[in-house]
Amino acid sequence: MKPAESAGELYVSYKPLLFSLAYRMLGSVMDAEDIVQEAFLYVNETKLDHVQNIKSYLCKLVTHRCIDRLRSASRQREVYVGPWLPEPLIADRGQDGEPSHFYLQKESLSTAYLLLLQQLSWTERAVFLLREVLQYEYDEIADIVGKSSTNCRQIFHRAKRAVSGLPDPGDRQPSNAAPPRRGSYPSQEQAGDLIERFVQALTTGNVGKLMDILSADAVLYSDGGGKVTAAIRPVQSAERISRFFEGLMAKLPEAFSYRLAGVNGQPGIICYSGKQPVNVISFHIREDRVHGIYIVLNPDKLKHVL
């Protein structure tokens, strides 16, 4: 097969997988797209005669580039203003059945889950994703991250305990924000119905209905990145969140509009001022209640949103 043909076919076959890995590693749609493009440009200019497993080779290229990107951005994260949230990944209805979206329609794509991954080191995150989400064998993971398979197994189990909020024999503290276990996620239809009720309660100013939808210990995070007005600290409890939205709805511009959309694999909301997206809201739903609300307002994180 000619190199150009090979590169083109590789791009079609592996782009969804590689974007899925890069986005989960970085929490950035634009950076993930850039890294995948860089990896395929490199492949297009490189002889692959020595490569025995092209899938692992591509994952290795992307993983190393992600870690390099995380290293270079670590200082920016340290001085980030307010809560940091991942860039929202938007998927409208009608795309779910397409093969190219297979790797994106996963529970591990939710905002709550991506935030849990942030507590892992870069290597832990790579090992965990390659094993838990992409179902790689430890020998393959070892080749990708440059560690022994035994070490990768240990790294994975430690990372899984951290992400699951389970006690760790080491020094890591259990997470209080662990997502629901597999099987306890609501169906897309159930989640969609709950979000529609949420929107209706907001738009009609029905605080009682809003309180019924929120869990008592719900938490709201808003990410303005210091670029726009946002809550610098998490808003905790259903009562405070209700008051937060009451104040927000009272200040809406006349050109305000919204639409429901798939956000990080779950039903979410995109809000507009005129035709310009001003925020994207995603949710963490458990047991028919909203336990987490994530509002991305940072305009740098909305450039890809239509």
N, C-alpha and C positions, 0 to 999 in steps of 0.2 A: 504494500500500500504506500502511496506517495506521502512524504512528510506533510504536505499541505492538507491532503485529504485526511490523514491521520489526526492532525491537530483539530481540524474542523469537526470530525466525528467525536473526538475526545471532549470537545467543548459542549456539544449537544448532550452527550451521555453523562458528563460529570459536573456540569455547572451547578445544577440544583443541589447536589451533595456538598460540593465545596462551598457554595454560598451559605448553606445551612450550617456548616461547621464554622465558617468565619464569622457569621452573624452571632452565633451563640458565644463564640469566644470574645468578641469585641462589643456586642450590643450596639453596633452601628451599621445601618444599612449601607450608607455611602462608602464607609471604609471597607466593608465586606466585599462590595462590588469591585472596588479598586484592587483589592488584594487578589481576587479571583482573576481579574483581567491581567494583572501582573504575572500571575502564575502561568496563564496560558500563553502570554507573550514570550515568557522564558522557554516554555516547552516548544513553541513554534520555532525558536532559534537554536534549539539544542538537539543533538543526536540522542535518541532514546534506545540505542542498541543494547546498552548495559542494563536497562530497566526490565526486571522480571515481572513485577506487579505494578502496573501503571496506576491503579486506583490508590494503592498505598503511597506511591511516589508523589502523586498529586496532593494527597492529604498532607504529606510531609512538607511539601513546598508551602502550602497554605498555612499549616500550623506554625512553621518557623516564621513566616511573614507576620502572622498575627501576634506572636510573642514579641517580635521586634517592634511592631506598632504599639503594643501595650507598654513596652519599656519606654518608648519615646514619649508616650502620652501620660506617664505616671505622675509627672510633676503637675500637669494641668489638672489631673483628677484631685490631687492633694489640695489645690487652692480653689476647687469648684465651689461656686456659691449655692448653698442650699442642697437639697437631696439630688442625687444623680439618678436619672432613669435612662434606660436604653431607648434608642431611637425606635419609634413605633414601626412595625412591619405591617403594612396594609395589604389585605387580600379580600377583594370584594366577592360577593356571592357569584357562583357560576364558575369559579376557578378550582373549587375543591376537588373535582374529579379529574383534573388534568394531571398526567404523570409528572410533569415538571414541578408540581407542588407537593409531591409525596413527602419529601423530607421536611417540608415546612408545616405540615398539618400534624403536629405532635403536641402532647401535653407539655413537653419541655420547652416549648416556644413561649409560654405565657410570661408576662412581665414579672410576676412573683417568682417564677422559677429562674429567670435570667438574673434577677437580683440576688438570689441565693448563690448563683454561680460566682458572683463577684467576691464572695468571702474566700474563695479558693485561690491558691497561687496559680500562676499562669500554667505551669506544668500539670498541676492537679486538675485544672479545668480541661486541659487538652486530653489527658488520660480519661477523665470521667466522661467527657462527651464522646470520645471515640469508642468507649466500651458500652456505656449506658444507652446512648442515643443511636449511634451508628453500628453497634453490635460487632465491633472488631475483636479479633482474638488477641490475647496478650502478646504473642510473638510479633504480630503486625504492629501493635501499639508501640512495642519496644523499639522497633525499627524506625517508627515515625518520630518518637520523642528522644531517642538516643539513650535509653536506659534498659536495664535487663528486664525480662518478662516477669521475674519474681518481684522486682522493685515496682514495676507497673501494677502488678496485682495488689501490692500493699498500698500503693498510692490510691488506687481506685477505691478500695474498701474504706480507707480513711476519708476520702472525698465524699463517698456515698453516705457515711455516717454524718458528716457535716451538713450535707444538703438535706438529709432526711430529718435533721434535728435530733438525732439519736445521741446518747452520751458517748463521748470519745475517751478512750483510755489515756490519750495525750492531753494537751493543754487547750484544745479547742472547746469553746463553749457551745452548748446546744443552741440552735436557732429558734427564735420565737415566731419566725415568719415562714415556717416550712409550708409548702403547698400541700394540698390534700393528697393522700396516697392514691395510687392507681385504682380506678374503679369508683372513686368518690367524686370525680369531676361530674358536673351536670352535663347533660347532653347539650348539643348546640341549640336545639329547640328550647330547652328549659332555660338555658342561659340567655338566649335571645328574648324570651318572654319576660324574664326578670329585668333585663336592661330596658326594655320598652316600658315596663312599669316604673322604672327609675326615672326615665325621661318624662313620662307623664306626670309623675309626682313633682318633678322640678318645674316643668312648664306651667303647671296649674297652681304652684305654690302650696301644695298639700303636704305639710310637714309630717302629719300623721302617717300618711302612706310611705313617705320617705323613711321614717323611723322603723316602719314595719319591714322594709327591705334591707336595712343595714343591720349588721350584728352589733351588739352592745359595745364590743371592743374593736370596732372597725377603725382602720387607719387610712388617712388620705395623704398622699405624697404629691407635691407639685414641683416640677422641674422648670425653672425659668432661666437657670444658668447665669443669673445676674444680668441678663439681657432685657427681661421684662418682669413686671410685678408678679410675684409668686410667694407662697408661704415658705419662709426660710426653714421652718421646722415642720415635721409631720403633724397633721391635725388628728387627734386621737379622740375616739368615742363617737357614737352615733349622734349624740346631742350636739357636739361641737361641729361635726361635719355638716349637720343640717343647718346650723347657723352660718357656717362658711358658705354654703350654697345659696342661702337666703340673701346674703350680702352680694354674692356674685351675680345672681339673677337680677337684682335691683339695678345693676350697673351695665346691663347688656346694651350694646349699640343697636340702633334701629336696623342696621343691615345684618344683624345676627341671623344665622341659620345653622342647621346641623344635619348630619345624615348618619345613619347606622352603617357600620362597616365592620369587616373582620379585622381585628387588631391583635396581633401576636397570637393568632390561632383561636381567638375567642371573640364573641360579639363585643363591639366597642362603639365609640362615638367620635366623629370628626366635627369640630365646630369651626364656623367661618365668620369672617367679617367681610361682607360682600362676597368676592370670589377667593379671598385669601384665607387659607387655613390658619387659625390662631391657636388651636390646641387639639390634642388627641387624647381621649380618655379610654383607658383600659381598666379591667376589673379582675379581682380575685374572688371567685364565688365558691362558697362551700355550704352544703346543707341548706340550700335555698335562701341563702343570705349573702349579701355583699360584705366581705371581710376586708378587702383592700381596694382602694381607688387610686389610680396612677394618672396624673395629668401632665402631659408634656407640653410646655409652652415655649421652651427655648426655640426661637426661630431657626437657629442653625440645625436643629434636629427635625424640622418640618419641611426642609427644602424639597424632599422627594415626595411629599404628600400632595395629592391632587384634590 
